[in-house]
Amino acid sequence: MTKVKVGIVGLGRLGRQHAENLAFRIPNCELLAVCSVIQEEAEQAQKEWGIKYAYTNYDEMLQNEELDAIFIASPSGFHCEQIEKALNAGFHVFSEKPLGLYLEEALRVQEVVNNHKDQVFMLGFMRRYDKSYAYAKKKIEEGKIGEPVLIRCYGLDPSKAISGFMQFAKNNYSGGLFLDMAIHDLDLARWYLGAEAKQVWAIGGAYAHPEFEKLNDAETGTALIKFENNKMGIFVAGRNCAHGYHIETEIIGTNGTLRIGTTPEKNMVTVFDDTGAVNECAEGFLERFEQAYLSEVEEFISCIRENRQPSVTVEDGVLSTALGYACKDSFETGELVTVQSPYKALPSSI
């Protein structure tokens, strides 16, 4: 295989960034087709980047026999159906997180993935491919902090992005704070602690933006999670961060601590002016994780060319979805929730 020919569905903020990476920045890859239900988006990408095919119908793109792989960057509620269709059509598949908004559909997709083991499937937990997060994982594996016992995660979106998110959420594309935002941190917790969740208690509310209550969602929320072997997780997620995009992770071990992103710096520049010494903050996820989004897709293309599977598995998607759904359940009911194995039953309140 000289170049992997890819078709992408979804050309929103993140989809467009992925499309540009596929078209111009990934070795041994050719973006052959784009697909969006918004005709102007598909036509604009085709014209600006010289893409051979543009579609407004996903099923039509799947009939293109020139394609090798499908890249799914559509809203979360479409992921499961589109993954199934692409795999059943014979394509390698990359899907953005989350795997699904409901545990039942995530389990169904897992079965489909496992029935197509000759095809590469990869899920977009891009923080695992961020250099700092990958370095922290290496240090844990080297025993630098001893046995990791507690993880603390902050995931805060900038206040100026709220209006755009509200439109996204009103179309039922979100799945709620814990499945949409905290899912990255929940995945990292499983990855760093090497343990699965047992119990969760989640709370939150709508404070500066009461419109979140109408969506049965939280503007800011937190979850306290008990993992196997009494390991602990503290998770804070919010959509109203005044200073910018703040992603912070701390892993506490028996012999030390690792912190990632304590100050969400835009770069290494300090601005000195009449307000003092200022380190500007990253303004959004595309800026903060630009390298990680590129690296994860490079891995996807390499897996196809080298006939191997990525380290991020469909099981990671199922287990993170189960945990995210347990957080959502606890938030909505106000009760402590026991996280049962997704292969036995749905999370249930106790």
N, C-alpha and C positions, 0 to 999 in steps of 0.2 A: 504494500500500500504506500503510494507516494505521499499523497495528502489526504487527510480525513475530511470528507465533505459534510458540512454541518448545516442543518436548518434550525433556526431559533423561533420560538413562539413567545410573544410578549415583548413589547418594546417601550415599556415604561421607563422610569428612572434607572432601575437596576438592569432591566433587560437591554436597554440601549448601551449601557456600559459593557455588559457582557458581549453584545453584538460587535462593538468596536474592538474589543479584545480579540474576539474570534476572527474578525476581518483583517486586523492589522498587526497584532502583537503576539500571536501564538504560532510558533514554528510548526511546520507540517500540517497546517490546518487551513481550510478554505471555507469561508462563510458563503454557501451557495444559495441559501434561501432564507427569507425573513417572513414572519407571519404575525399579523395583528388584526384584531377585529376592527380597529380604526384604520380605514383605508389610507388616510393621509400619512399615517406613521409608516406603514409598509412602503408606500410609494416614495416617501422622502428618503428612507434608508436605502432603497434600491437605487434611487437617482444619485444621492450623495456619495455612496460607497461603491457603485458599480456592481451591485448584487444581481446575479443572473435571474433569480425568481423572487416574486413577491406574492404573498397570499393573504387573503382575509378569512380563509376557511382552513382550519387545522387539518381536517380529514383529507382535503385536497393535497396539502403539503406531504402528508404521509404516503401518497401515491407516487411521489417522485422517486424513481428508482436510481437516480444519480446520487442520492444522499446515503451517507453511512451512519450518521448520528443525528439525534434530535436533542436540542437544548431547550429546557422548559423554564421560562422566566415569567410565566403568566401569574395572575393572582392565585393565592394559596388554595382557594376552593376548587380550582381546576386541575391541580397537580395529579391527583390519583387517577382520574379518568384519562388524562393525557399520557401519563406514564404507561398505563396498561395498553393503550392503543399503540403507542410507539414500540413497545417491546413486542407485542403480538404481531406488529408489522415487520419485525426483524431488525429494528434499529438498536444501536447502542444509545443509552439515555443518560443525560445529566439533568437533574431537577433541582431547582432552588428549594430551600427549606420553606415550610415544614413539609414532611412527607405527606401529611394529610391533616385535616381539621378534626377528624373523628377517628377513633381507634379502630372501629370496624373496617373502614376503608383502608387504613394503613396496613392492617393485617392482610387484607385482600391483595394489596399491592405487593406485600412481601412474598406472598405465595406466587404471584405472577413473576416477580424477579427471580425467585428460586427455581421456577420452571424454565428460565431462559439463562442458564448459567454460562452459556457460550457467548452471551452479550454482556458488555460492560454496563453496569449501573452505578451511578455516583450521585450522592446527595450533597447539596451545597452548604455544609458546615464550614464556612471559609476561615473561621478563626483558627482552626487547626493548622491552616497553611500560612498564618501570619507569623513572621519571623520571631517576634517576641513570645507569642504563645507557644510556638514550637520549641523555642529555647527553654522555656519554663518546663515543658514536658520532659525534655532531655535532662534537665537538672533533677527532676523528680526521679526519673529512671536511674540516674547515677547515685541516688541516695543523698543528695545535697542537703535536703531538709528532713531527712529521716522518713517516717511514715506520715503521709498527708492525712490530717484528721478533720480539717475544717476548710471550707471554701466560702469566700465572701465575694459576691458579684454585684456591681452596679451597672445597669444598662439604661442610660437616660438619653432620650431624643431631644433635640433642640426645640424650644418653644415655638420658633418661627415655622416649624414644620407641621404644627397642629392642624391648620386649615386643610392642608393637603391630605393629612391622614384621615380627617373626618369624612372627606369625600370617599376615600378608600373604604372606610369602615361602614359607611351608610350603604354601600353596595354589597355588604356581607362578605367582603374579601378578607377580613382580618383574622377572625377566630378568637379575638380577645388579646389582652395584654400578655398573658403568659404563653400562649401558643404562637403569637406573632413576634413578640420581642424577646421574652425571657428564654425562648427555646434554645438560643445560642448558648446562654449561660448554663442551662440545664444539661446540654450536651457536654460542655466543658467540665462540669462537675463530675459526670460519669467518667469522663476521660481521665481527669486528673486524680480523682479519688480511687478509681478502679473499683467502684461499688455501685449497686443499684439502690434506688430510693425505696424506703419502707413506709414512711408516714409524712404527711405534709399538712401545714396549716397556712393558709394564705388569706391576707386581708388587703384592703385598699379602698380607694374612694375617688370621687370627683370633687376637686377642691376649687381650683381657679376656673375650671371648665365643667360646669354641671351637665353640659350636653352629653358627657360620657355616660351618665346614669341612664339616659334614654336608650343607650346601646347595650345596657347591662354589662358595662365594661368599666375599668378603672383608669383614671388619668395617671395615678401613681399607686403602685401596689408592692407588696412584699410577701415573700414566702419563706417559712422556716421548714427545712426538710431534714428528716432523720434518715440516714443511709445505713446500709449494712455495716456491721461491726461498730455501731454507734458513731459513725462519722457524721459530720454536720455540714449543712449548707444554709447560707443566708443570702437571699436574692432580693434585690431592689430593682424595680423596673418603673420607668416613668416617661411621660411624653411632654413634660413641661420644664425642661432644663434651660434656665436663663442664659447660662454662659456658653452653651454650645452642645456638642455631642460628647457625652462623657461615658466612656466604657472603661471600667476598672475591675481588676480581679486580684484577689489575695488568696494564697494557699498557705495555710499554717500547718506545719509538720511537727513531729516530735523533737526535731533538732534544728529547726529554722523556719523561715518564712520567705515566700516569694511574692512580690507585688508587680503587677503589670498595669501600666497606664494610670498611675496615681494622679498625675497631672496630665489632663488630656491635651498636650501641647500640639499646636498646629505644625511646628517645626522647631529648629534649634535657635531661632531668633528671639531675642528679648528687645522689646521696644521701650525706650526711655523717653518719657515726655512729661507734660505737666500733670498727668494722672499718676505718675510713678513708674515703676519698672513692671512691664506687662508681658506675660507670655500668652500669646493668643491661642485660642482653642480651636480644635478641628470643628468644622461646621456641619459635618454629616458623615454617614457611614461610607459613602463612596470615596470620600477623602481619606478617612482614617484607615480603611482596609483596601485601598487601591491595589497594593502589592498582593494581598491575600486573594482577592478576586482573580487576579491574573494567574497566580501560582496554582490555584485549585483547578483551573481550566487546563493549564499546561499538564497537570497530572492526569486529567481525564483523557486528553488526546494521547498522552504517552501510554496510558493503559490500553487504549484501543490498538495502538501500533505495536505494542509489546505483548498483546494477548494476555493480560493479567487484570486482576480486580483491584480497585483502590482500597485503602485501609478504612475509609468511611463506608460502612455497610448499610444495607437496608434495615438490618436489625437495630442499628444506631437510630435510624429514623423512627422505627416503631417504638422503641423504649423511651426515646425523648418525647414522642407524641403522648405516650401513656402518662409520663410524668407531667407534661404540660397540661394535659387534660385533667389530671388530679388536682393541680393547682387551680385551674379554672373551676372545678367542682367545689373545692374548699372555699374559694372566694365567693362563689354564688350562694352557697348554703351556709357559710359561716361556721362550718364544722371541721373538726379534724378528720382527715381522710387517710385511710390505709391504701397504699399503692400496691395492688395485687399484680401478679404477673399478667401481662396483656395476653398471654397465651392460655390463661385460665378464665379470667373474667375482667370486666371493666372495673376501674377504681370505684370503690363504694365507701360511703360514709360510715363512721363507727360512733 
